[in-house]
């Protein structure tokens, strides 16, 4: 292993230690715009309050977001040793993912394009600063 590779490996391990507890969900078969409607409600809120908001939001995305948030809390408890009662949703990102392209027959031999969209979601937790 060269010196540059060794230094890069050390930096990567150091960054992983300093990383906040998080959870990711990749390739959810749902448009990012629909998921963002629910994610925007919980960004910056305490975890318990965010989980209540997600649970009682009548959107299909809330099922997946609740499971993801519980996973992030479990990661914080297991790996980081954080106090679960003091955690907040520090950052929540929803990004576009690859689209499946389908075609639908239209009049006069044409074809209409259908984009079946998907998204990536990431919840990052942190400690509340005021307490």
C-alpha positions as CSV (number, residue, x, y, z in Angstrom):
1,X,0.0,0.0,0.0
2,X,1.4,3.4,-1.0
3,X,1.7,6.3,1.3
4,X,-1.1,8.2,-0.4
5,X,-3.5,5.2,-0.2
6,X,-2.6,4.8,3.5
7,X,-3.3,8.5,4.3
8,X,-6.6,8.4,2.3
9,X,-7.6,5.3,4.3
10,X,-6.8,7.0,7.6
11,X,-8.8,10.1,6.6
12,X,-11.8,7.9,5.5
13,X,-11.8,6.0,8.9
14,X,-11.5,9.3,10.8
15,X,-14.5,10.7,8.9
16,X,-16.5,7.6,9.5
17,X,-15.9,7.9,13.3
18,X,-17.0,11.6,13.3
19,X,-20.1,10.9,11.2
20,X,-23.5,11.4,12.8
21,X,-25.9,8.5,13.1
22,X,-27.9,8.1,9.9
23,X,-30.0,5.7,7.8
24,X,-30.5,5.6,4.1
25,X,-33.1,4.1,1.8
26,X,-32.2,3.7,-1.8
27,X,-34.3,3.2,-4.8
28,X,-37.8,3.7,-3.3
29,X,-40.2,3.3,-6.1
30,X,-42.0,6.6,-5.5
31,X,-41.4,10.1,-6.9
32,X,-39.1,12.3,-4.8
33,X,-41.7,15.2,-5.0
34,X,-44.3,13.1,-3.1
35,X,-41.8,12.0,-0.5
36,X,-40.5,15.5,0.1
37,X,-44.1,16.6,1.1
38,X,-43.7,14.4,4.2
39,X,-40.0,14.9,4.8
40,X,-40.4,18.7,4.9
41,X,-42.7,18.3,7.9
42,X,-40.1,16.6,10.1
43,X,-36.8,18.3,9.3
44,X,-35.4,19.8,12.5
45,X,-37.9,18.3,14.8
46,X,-37.2,16.0,17.8
47,X,-37.2,12.3,16.9
48,X,-40.3,11.4,19.0
49,X,-42.3,14.3,17.6
50,X,-41.1,13.5,14.0
51,X,-42.2,9.9,14.4
52,X,-45.6,11.0,15.6
53,X,-46.0,13.4,12.6
54,X,-44.9,10.7,10.1
55,X,-47.2,8.1,11.7
56,X,-50.3,10.3,11.5
57,X,-49.6,11.7,8.0
58,X,-52.0,10.0,5.5
59,X,-49.5,9.5,2.7
60,X,-48.0,6.3,1.4
61,X,-44.5,7.6,1.8
62,X,-45.0,7.9,5.6
63,X,-44.9,4.1,5.9
64,X,-41.3,3.9,4.5
65,X,-40.2,7.1,6.3
66,X,-41.3,5.8,9.7
67,X,-39.4,2.6,9.2
68,X,-36.3,4.5,8.1
69,X,-36.5,6.9,11.0
70,X,-36.7,4.0,13.5
71,X,-33.7,2.5,11.8
72,X,-31.7,5.7,12.2
73,X,-32.7,5.9,15.9
74,X,-31.6,2.3,16.4
75,X,-28.3,3.0,14.7
76,X,-27.7,6.0,17.0
77,X,-28.5,3.8,20.1
78,X,-26.4,0.8,19.0
79,X,-23.4,2.3,17.3
80,X,-23.0,5.8,18.7
81,X,-24.3,5.4,22.2
82,X,-26.4,8.6,21.9
83,X,-29.2,9.4,24.3
84,X,-32.3,8.6,22.2
85,X,-34.5,11.2,24.0
86,X,-32.3,14.1,23.0
87,X,-32.0,13.2,19.3
88,X,-33.4,15.5,16.5
89,X,-33.7,15.0,12.8
90,X,-30.7,17.2,11.9
91,X,-30.8,16.6,8.1
92,X,-33.3,14.9,5.8
93,X,-32.5,14.6,2.1
94,X,-34.6,13.2,-0.7
95,X,-32.8,12.8,-4.0
96,X,-33.8,11.7,-7.5
97,X,-32.9,8.1,-8.5
98,X,-32.8,6.4,-11.9
99,X,-36.1,6.4,-13.7
100,X,-37.7,3.4,-15.4
101,X,-38.9,4.4,-18.9
102,X,-42.0,2.8,-20.4
103,X,-43.9,3.6,-23.5
104,X,-47.7,3.7,-24.1
105,X,-49.3,3.5,-27.6
106,X,-51.0,6.7,-28.7
107,X,-53.0,7.7,-31.8
108,X,-51.6,7.5,-35.3
109,X,-48.8,5.1,-34.5
110,X,-47.1,7.4,-32.0
111,X,-45.8,6.4,-28.5
112,X,-46.1,8.4,-25.3
113,X,-43.3,8.2,-22.8
114,X,-44.0,7.2,-19.1
115,X,-41.4,7.8,-16.5
116,X,-41.7,5.7,-13.4
117,X,-39.7,7.7,-10.9
118,X,-37.8,6.6,-7.8
119,X,-35.8,8.3,-5.1
120,X,-33.1,8.0,-2.4
121,X,-33.8,9.1,1.1
122,X,-31.3,9.9,3.9
123,X,-32.1,10.8,7.6
124,X,-29.2,12.2,9.7
125,X,-29.7,12.6,13.4
126,X,-28.0,14.9,15.9
127,X,-28.2,16.0,19.5
128,X,-30.5,18.9,20.4
129,X,-28.2,21.9,21.3
130,X,-30.5,23.7,23.7
131,X,-30.7,20.9,26.3
